[in-house]
Amino acid sequence: MSESTERDARHKARMQRKKALIDEKIAQAQDEYGLLLVHSGNGKGKSSSAFGMVARALGHGLKVGVVQFIKGAASTGEETFFRRFPEEVSYHVMGEGFTWETQDRQRDIAKAQEAWAVARRLLNDESVGLVVLDELNIALKHGYLELDAVLADIEARPMLQHVVVTGRGALPGMIEAADTVTEMSLVKHAFKSGVKAQKGIEF
Amino acid sequence: MSESTERDARHKARMQRKKALIDEKIAQAQDEYGLLLVHSGNGKGKSSSAFGMVARALGHGLKVGVVQFIKGAASTGEETFFRRFPEEVSYHVMGEGFTWETQDRQRDIAKAQEAWAVARRLLNDESVGLVVLDELNIALKHGYLELDAVLADIEARPMLQHVVVTGRGALPGMIEAADTVTEMSLVKHAFKSGVKAQKGIEF
């Protein structure tokens, strides 16, 4: 056998084993209900990934609710874009600036609680298929909101509704409650080598 | 000082240090050019995060090109959604099924090369502000495309154009060439506890 034919044969055998494994996994999965997904870690992509899921959900005809717990944390680009579809996306930017910009803890707490009231309304709405709670982990980590109360509201949501929670430093209780947890880690960042934050990419 | 006032004061001091650090970082960043971002790792969110960046870029008025190197790897949801904006998004789904579905190496190579021809056209187009090369890492890892040729085309793109490359198993040369590399790691997955892939979330 030539080297190339041998490689093709090995490849085929490997792919057949992989296909069998994946088919089995899919067959085993049976229940259908709304998932709680958590995106945490120090890397990029926690919020972007949630907004990618918004696009996906819209493509599947679902209605979406977004609550940004920290204004300015996410790009204004997503907001500008998704506000084009007010019938499909209910978009709420709460809070004011990063906490290290405002430096007023009592005000941050009040803002976080206002934001949670909006989130709770979405979590009670059966017509909403996906709720994005952007940077909620930050509000929880700083103690602006109580984890138990937040989890109780999330648990009580409509059965088929999906929820995505983003923000670094997810609390252990949030990870415990989640169906899927993804950790975004920074391997390498242009910022560190002196490149300015880019419109359309970094903010 | 009461416990609460003390906590607020500590919080304020910490936030002031943090703000100083971040302001300094932003001041140091000077150059402005298109970035090469790589999303790799075994976790979820590699492609979703790229599609979130598409939404962000559209919100900033950029034009976007998307090439999916493996049909079926990403959700059909994003495709359905972003095809609503043919003036703004040039969307191409290449390849046919997962390699472990087709099990034909020569055909996969031919498909990957067709896909690269489309990618190269976008990488030559100054009017395109962001190019997403979804699952390109997979095509490279399997040797369907040559890394050196791919990197040469990426390097030769218009100066302000951003590129996002997704897929697990990014080759060392791709990581070396990138400005930002994010590793998505799986912490916990509903799939493992027997939950079916969900429309609007998992596919």
Interface residues (C-beta under 8 A of the other chain):
Chain A: R7 D8 H11 K12 M15 Q16 K18 K19 I22 K25 I26 Q28 A29 Q30 D31 E32 Y33 G34 L35 L37 H39 S40 G41 G43 K44 G45 K46 S47 S48 S49 A50 F51 G52 M53 V54 A55 R56 A57 L58 G59 H60 L62 S75 T76 G77 E78 E79 T80 F81 F82 F98 T99 W100 E101 Q103 D104 R105 Q106 G129 L130 H142 H162 I175 A178 D179 T180 V181 T182 E183 M184 S185 L186 V187 K188 H189 A190 F191 S193 G194 V195 K196 A197 Q198 K199 G200 I201
Chain B: R7 D8 H11 K12 M15 Q16 K18 K19 I22 K25 I26 Q28 A29 Q30 D31 E32 Y33 G34 L35 L37 H39 S40 G41 G43 K44 G45 K46 S47 S48 S49 A50 F51 G52 M53 V54 A55 R56 A57 L58 G59 H60 L62 S75 T76 G77 E78 E79 T80 F81 F82 F98 T99 W100 E101 Q103 D104 R105 Q106 G129 L130 H142 H162 I175 A178 D179 T180 V181 T182 E183 M184 S185 L186 V187 K188 H189 A190 F191 S193 G194 V195 K196 A197 Q198 K199 G200 I201
